[in-house]
Amino acid sequence: MDVVTAYLNGSLDEEVYMEVPDQLSEVLERVLAKDKVGSNKKIITDKNILETAKCWNKALDRCVNSVCLLRKSLYGLRQSGLQWYKRLVSMLNDIGFKALPQDPCVFIVQKGERMMLIGIYVDDMILATHSYTIQCGWKK
């Protein structure tokens, strides 16, 4: 089971700044011009997004060599994998899973006769249980 956008779900423990991508101004101008943008070629009509795009575009016009403070992990950021792992472990622990001492990427939960194992690798998970119902419920 692939965890879509897994690395985007981690929080950062330290301040990380990145250069503003050159294409951001171009994309913001296209959004404001109500051109189609993104991989799905969509016209943005949400007023909050348009207002944010206008503010960002003005700020970028005033600044040269801009940087921005990241509030969440991004793909390609060295910390992203670890931050995703920490968040996932916290969520699994909250619902009763425990990591095996032999392998911190294998988790187990057992309640009476029912048991479930989860193995994680990067942003993929494999589930093992005797119950199809439990497995289907987990995937949701």
Secondary structure, 3 states (H helix, E strand, C coil): CECCCHHHHCECCCCCEEECCCHHHHHHHHHHCCCEECCCCEECCCHHHHHHHHHHHHHHHHCCCCEEECCECCCCCCCHHHHHHHHHHHHHHHCCCEEECCEEEEEEEEECCEEEEEEEECCEEEEEECCHHHHHHHHC
